[in-house]
Amino acid sequence: MASAIYSVEAAKETLFKHGFLDRKDPTVGDGIQEIEKKGFEFFSEYGLDFCQQYVLSTHILSIVESFFGDETCILAHCLRYIAYPGHIVCFRRGGPKAGRRALAVHLLAKGSRVGYCGGSHDHFLPTTKGIRFLNEISQSALDEVGCQCEEKAFPDGGLTIFDARIGFELKEGYAITFEFATIDVIKNWPKMVLSSSPELIQKVGDMERDLENRKFQKIRMNFVFRDPIASTNA
């Protein structure tokens, strides 16, 4: 598969057929370096700006919206995953029966290498729960259905959009991962917790209005505000 993120229609066709699409992008690599310097504070004003710039862009959200069709989807997960070589995992198991209910975005640090198992979303593959609480897939199971992992290298950084049923192996580097899913899928997921500061409340409100202004009414965010735990230090 060519390493590019095409028009929305072409991207949707690629996602449906292969399960993933990727793009080498040094601006993503540079942005990741900056948030790394700030300690990966994803749930700060800076972190929300980072999310808005690299994940909630009009082009990315147009692809997300086309993937889910008439379904409402929720941005419900944000976490950094470090390399885990030798382990092929997927976020969602179940193959065709599980349906197109979750879509993930990898923002890949400079020097990252990832193997994506194109077409694995079209097969029900046996999985086990790994130490990261993800679904692990054996190489032998992939071999049985004729799926091969295609290694992608991101020397200067980049991003991948992929069906959450796709198997992948994060061989080197790390991926800041965002996941969109339908309401029924996330109903038991923990919400993404933000401090209940006026600045963050205002920021999320601005982000929600921005989505509405850009006509992304079927894309929402799964944040909750909580007061910080008081210090017990004297």
C-alpha positions as CSV (number, residue, x, y, z in Angstrom):
1,M,0.0,0.0,0.0
2,A,1.4,3.4,-0.9
3,S,2.4,5.5,2.1
4,A,0.0,8.4,1.9
5,I,-3.3,9.7,3.3
6,Y,-5.3,10.5,0.2
7,S,-8.7,12.1,-0.4
8,V,-11.4,11.2,2.0
9,E,-13.1,8.8,-0.3
10,A,-9.8,7.1,-1.3
11,A,-8.8,6.9,2.4
12,K,-12.1,5.3,3.3
13,E,-11.7,2.7,0.6
14,T,-8.2,1.9,1.8
15,L,-9.3,1.6,5.4
16,F,-12.1,-0.7,4.4
17,K,-9.9,-2.9,2.3
18,H,-6.5,-2.9,4.0
19,G,-7.4,-1.6,7.4
20,F,-4.8,1.1,7.7
21,L,-3.2,4.1,5.9
22,D,-0.1,5.9,6.8
23,R,1.9,9.1,6.2
24,K,5.4,10.1,7.0
25,D,5.2,13.6,8.4
26,P,8.1,15.5,10.0
27,T,5.8,18.1,11.5
28,V,4.2,15.3,13.5
29,G,7.6,14.2,14.6
30,D,8.5,17.7,15.7
31,G,5.3,18.2,17.6
32,I,5.9,14.9,19.5
33,Q,9.3,16.1,20.4
34,E,7.8,19.3,21.9
35,I,5.2,17.5,24.0
36,E,7.8,15.0,25.2
37,K,9.8,18.0,26.5
38,K,6.7,18.9,28.5
39,G,6.3,15.4,30.0
40,F,3.5,14.2,27.8
41,E,0.9,16.3,29.6
42,F,-1.9,15.3,27.2
43,F,-4.6,16.5,29.6
44,S,-3.4,20.0,29.9
45,E,-4.2,23.1,27.7
46,Y,-1.0,22.4,25.8
47,G,-2.0,18.7,25.4
48,L,-5.5,19.6,24.1
49,D,-3.9,22.0,21.6
50,F,-1.7,19.1,20.5
51,C,-4.7,16.9,20.0
52,Q,-6.6,19.6,18.1
53,Q,-3.7,20.2,15.8
54,Y,-2.7,16.7,14.9
55,V,-5.8,14.6,15.5
56,L,-8.8,16.9,15.3
57,S,-7.8,18.5,12.0
58,T,-10.5,18.8,9.3
59,H,-8.9,16.2,7.0
60,I,-8.4,13.6,9.8
61,L,-11.9,14.1,11.1
62,S,-13.4,13.8,7.6
63,I,-11.7,10.4,7.3
64,V,-13.0,9.4,10.8
65,E,-16.5,10.5,9.9
66,S,-16.5,8.6,6.6
67,F,-15.3,5.5,8.4
68,F,-18.3,5.5,10.9
69,G,-20.9,6.6,8.3
70,D,-24.1,7.5,10.1
71,E,-22.9,6.5,13.5
72,T,-21.9,9.0,16.2
73,C,-18.4,8.4,17.4
74,I,-16.5,9.5,20.5
75,L,-12.8,10.4,21.0
76,A,-12.4,8.3,24.1
77,H,-8.8,7.2,24.5
78,C,-5.4,8.9,24.6
79,L,-2.3,7.1,25.7
80,R,1.4,6.7,24.8
81,Y,2.5,3.2,23.9
82,I,6.2,2.4,23.9
83,A,7.8,-0.2,21.7
84,Y,6.7,-3.8,22.4
85,P,8.7,-5.9,19.8
86,G,7.8,-9.5,19.3
87,H,4.1,-8.9,20.2
88,I,1.3,-8.4,17.7
89,V,-1.7,-6.8,19.3
90,C,-5.0,-5.2,18.4
91,F,-7.3,-2.9,20.3
92,R,-10.5,-4.7,19.2
93,R,-11.0,-8.4,18.6
94,G,-13.8,-10.1,16.7
95,G,-13.1,-9.6,13.0
96,P,-16.1,-9.0,10.8
97,K,-18.6,-9.7,13.5
98,A,-17.2,-6.9,15.6
99,G,-17.8,-4.5,12.8
100,R,-16.4,-1.0,12.1
101,R,-16.9,0.3,15.6
102,A,-13.5,1.7,16.5
103,L,-10.8,3.6,14.7
104,A,-7.3,4.5,16.0
105,V,-4.7,7.2,15.2
106,H,-1.0,6.6,15.8
107,L,1.1,9.7,16.1
108,L,4.6,8.2,15.7
109,A,7.7,9.6,17.2
110,K,10.9,10.0,15.1
111,G,12.6,6.7,14.6
112,S,9.5,4.6,15.1
113,R,9.0,1.3,13.3
114,V,5.6,-0.4,13.2
115,G,4.3,-3.5,11.5
116,Y,0.7,-3.3,10.4
117,C,-1.1,-6.5,9.5
118,G,-3.2,-5.4,6.5
119,G,-6.5,-7.3,6.1
120,S,-6.4,-8.9,9.5
121,H,-9.6,-7.0,10.4
122,D,-11.4,-9.3,7.9
123,H,-10.7,-12.4,10.0
124,F,-11.8,-13.7,13.3
125,L,-8.4,-14.4,14.9
126,P,-7.8,-16.1,18.3
127,T,-6.4,-13.7,20.8
128,T,-5.0,-13.7,24.4
129,K,-4.9,-10.9,26.9
130,G,-1.4,-9.5,27.1
131,I,0.3,-7.6,29.9
132,R,-0.8,-4.3,28.4
133,F,-4.5,-5.5,28.5
134,L,-4.5,-5.5,24.7
135,N,-5.5,-8.5,22.5
136,E,-2.4,-10.4,21.4
137,I,-2.4,-12.3,18.1
138,S,0.1,-15.0,17.3
139,Q,2.1,-15.0,14.1
140,S,0.8,-18.5,13.4
141,A,-2.8,-17.3,13.5
142,L,-2.0,-14.6,11.0
143,D,-0.1,-17.1,8.8
144,E,-3.2,-19.4,8.7
145,V,-5.3,-16.7,7.1
146,G,-2.5,-15.4,4.9
147,C,-2.0,-12.0,6.6
148,Q,1.5,-10.5,6.7
149,C,2.6,-7.5,8.7
150,E,3.9,-4.7,6.6
151,E,6.7,-2.8,8.3
152,K,6.5,1.0,8.2
153,A,9.4,3.2,9.2
154,F,9.0,6.8,10.4
155,P,12.5,8.2,10.6
156,D,11.2,11.8,11.0
157,G,7.8,10.9,12.5
158,G,4.4,10.5,11.0
159,L,0.9,9.1,11.6
160,T,-1.2,6.1,10.8
161,I,-5.0,5.8,10.8
162,F,-6.2,2.2,11.3
163,D,-9.2,0.1,12.0
164,A,-8.9,-1.0,15.7
165,R,-9.3,-4.6,14.7
166,I,-6.0,-4.5,12.8
167,G,-3.1,-6.3,14.3
168,F,0.1,-4.3,14.7
169,E,3.6,-4.7,16.2
170,L,5.2,-1.6,17.6
171,K,8.9,-2.5,17.0
172,E,10.7,0.7,17.8
173,G,10.0,4.1,19.2
174,Y,6.6,5.0,20.5
175,A,3.1,6.0,19.4
176,I,0.8,8.5,21.0
177,T,-2.5,6.8,20.3
178,F,-6.0,8.3,20.1
179,E,-9.0,6.1,19.6
180,F,-12.5,6.9,18.4
181,A,-15.4,4.5,19.0
182,T,-19.1,4.2,18.8
183,I,-21.3,4.9,21.9
184,D,-22.1,1.3,22.5
185,V,-18.4,0.4,22.5
186,I,-17.2,3.0,25.0
187,K,-20.1,2.8,27.5
188,N,-17.9,1.0,30.0
189,W,-14.7,2.8,29.2
190,P,-13.2,5.2,31.8
191,K,-13.6,8.8,30.7
192,M,-10.5,11.0,30.0
193,V,-10.1,13.0,33.2
194,L,-9.3,16.7,33.1
195,S,-8.7,19.1,36.1
196,S,-11.8,21.2,36.7
197,S,-9.9,24.4,36.1
198,P,-11.8,27.3,34.4
199,E,-9.1,27.3,31.7
200,L,-9.6,23.6,30.8
201,I,-13.4,23.9,31.0
202,Q,-13.2,26.9,28.6
203,K,-10.8,25.0,26.3
204,V,-13.0,22.0,26.0
205,G,-16.0,24.2,25.4
206,D,-14.1,25.9,22.6
207,M,-13.1,22.6,21.1
208,E,-16.7,21.4,21.1
209,R,-17.9,24.6,19.5
210,D,-15.2,24.3,16.9
211,L,-16.4,20.8,16.0
212,E,-19.9,22.1,15.6
213,N,-18.7,25.1,13.5
214,R,-16.9,22.7,11.1
215,K,-20.1,20.5,10.9
216,F,-18.7,17.5,12.7
217,Q,-21.9,17.0,14.7
218,K,-21.4,13.2,14.9
219,I,-17.9,13.4,16.5
220,R,-17.8,14.0,20.3
221,M,-15.2,13.8,23.1
222,N,-15.3,11.8,26.3
223,F,-13.9,14.2,28.9
224,V,-14.9,14.5,32.5
225,F,-13.8,17.3,34.9
226,R,-12.7,16.5,38.4
227,D,-11.2,18.5,41.2
228,P,-7.5,17.7,41.8
229,I,-6.8,15.6,44.9
230,A,-5.6,17.7,47.8
231,S,-2.1,17.2,48.9
232,T,-1.6,15.4,52.2
233,N,1.8,17.0,52.7
234,A,2.3,19.3,55.7
